[in-house]
Amino acid sequence: MKKTWVSALGFIVLMVTAVAWAAPVPDSGQTKCYNDTVEIPCPTSGQPFYGQDANYSINPMSYSKLDGSGNVLPDSAVSWVMVLDNVTGLTWEMKNSKDGVKDYTNPHDSDNTYTWYDSNPATNGGYAGTPGSGTDTEDFVKALNDARYGGYSDWRLPTRKELAYILNDGVTGTTITTRYFTNTAASWYWSSTTHVYYTNHAWLVYFDDGYVSYNSKPYAGYVRAVRGGQ
């Protein structure tokens, strides 16, 4: 597996691409500044090393907890079913039962891992991947939609960019806003995006170190579903 760091150039690409997208790009959450070797107090305009990510906060991350019918709950709620990204408008699946034991009868079980599989030639990038028996990504999405999770039947795997948009580079350990995205594994999660050259590979995002990379579709990875316009 090859890891690819989402560099400053990568963020520029995301921002340029977002011009044609219906929603803005969330801020990365990065709050620390660095010189060539170590962390430093964030410089001000005119000082050396000014202009890095932490000097700016554009479209800061904002989330709402939702109940099982999609209604917004108070931020103090201790139980919720879905998470709304207030910046992008996307709704995210919640995970539960993080106990180290896989349970494929519960598609929300945070310990479950799935092989990448998409039987639709229009969306699988030319290579369908590896089917399972309730243990591939197509089975996972189908289970959510068959159950009308949250009252919806349009759940899907997120694209590479959508998945990267919930990375929070301002935290350590599990690089996501765990106040809302509880039970997230500090590991990599599949996206729906097939690699353009290596079509037997799909892109993924690491929620332990913020890397965006790709892996062979037969490998089992974690998943989190999303719904809303791409």
Protein Blocks (a to p, Z undefined) as FASTA:
>chain_A
ZZddddfklmmmmmmmmmmpcbdcddehiabdcdfkbccddddehiahihifklpcehia
cdddddfkopacdfkbcbdfbdcdfknopacdddehiehpacfkbmklmkbccddddfbf
klnoopabjadehiafklmmmmmmmnogghiakbccddfklmmmmpcfkbghjacdfklm
ghiacbddddfbdcfklmmbccdddfklopacdddfkbccdddddeddZZ
